[in-house]
Amino acid sequence: MGDDIVQGWAAARAEELPEADVDQPFGPEVDVFRVRGKMFMALSRSTGEPIVTLKASPPDAEALRSSFPAIIPGYHMNKKHWVTLRSDGSLPQDLVEELVTEAYRLVVASLPKAQRPVDPEVFGRI
């Protein structure tokens, strides 16, 4: 298993999400995924290893960090609202994809209703 497999799963899922875009505002070493201009995920090697940093609700962030050693506080982000996934081979693909979808939903829910590309209450839950 390549050490960037988690990044691959996360990027593939993010690319499927309605109106999700990727850019590199911090330089070519960080891919930032956004919906309507608001960030929900970043991929980088800033720590020397491939990482995925995702938006998360505070209760979910805490539960994830206590349940999975490969999930740590968000690298260079608000530790209450962001988590970082390490590519150590312990995280299953379906969990990574679910966390990307949830990060997207959280950001979509914060948008004005007229700007939401999907209904965050039902998208990805059916």
N, C-alpha and C positions, 0 to 999 in steps of 0.2 A: 504494500500500500504506500503510495507516494505521500510525502509529508504535507503536500498541499491539497489533499483529497477533500478536506472539509471546506476549503475555499472554493474548490470546484463545485461541490454540491450546493453551497450557498449562492454562488454566482449564477448557476444554472436555474435555481429556483427564483432568484430575484429577477432574472431576465424574463420569466414567464408572467410576472405580475403586471397588471394593467397600469400603463403610464409610468412605469419605473424607468429611470434613466441612470446612467453612470457617467461620472466625470472624474477629473483628477485635480481638484482645487489646491491640494497640498503638494503637488508634484507627481511624477510618474510612478512613484513607489506606493501610492495609496489610491485605491479605487473607492470612490464614494457613491453609494447607491441612494437615490432620492425618489420621492414621489411629490410632484408639484413643488419642487425646489426644497423640500424638507428631507433631511438625511434620516435613513432608517438602518443603514449598514455601511461598514467600511471593511475593506480587505487590505492587509498590509503585511510587511515583514519587519515592521519597526522594532520588534523585540528580538530580532534575529531568527525568528521562526515564523511560518505563515500563521496569521491569526485572522479571525473574523470578529468584528465588534458590532453588536446589535443592540437596538433599543429594546427595553424590557420594562414591564411594570415593576415597581419596587417589590411587591410580594413575590412575583415570579422570579425576579433577579436573585433575591435572597434564597429562595427554595432551590433554584438551579445551582447556585454556588455551593450550597450545602450538600447537594445530591451528586454532583459530578465534579471530580477533581480537575477535569479539563475545562471547566467553566469558571472563570475568575472575574473579578471586578473589571469593568470597562477600562481598557488601556487608554489613558489620556482623556477620559470622559468622566462625566458625573457617575460616580460609583453606585449611586442609588438607582439610576435609570438606564444603565448600560451594562452589558456583560461582554466578555471576550471569550471566544471559543479557541482553544488550543488544538492543534492537529496532532494529538498523541495516539490516535488510533482507537480511542475508547468511546467516541461518540457515534451513535448509529445515524445513518443517512436520514431516516425519517424524522428523527429529533431535530437535526440541523435544518431540514426543510421546514418543519413546523415552526421553529424559532424565527426563521427568516419571514415566514408568512405572518407570524404574530407581530414582529417588529414593524412590518409594513402596515398591518391593521391598526396598530397604535398610532402611527403617524397619520394615516388616513382619518382616523377618528378625531384628530386634533384640527383638521382642516374645516373651513366653513362648509356646510352641507352642499352648497352649489359647486364646490371645487372637488368634491370627493369622486374619484373614478369608480368606486365600488361602495357598497354598504358594508362598513366594517363590522357590523353586528352579525352578518351572515356569510361574508366572503371567506372562503376557505374552510368553513365549518360544516358544509353539507356533504 
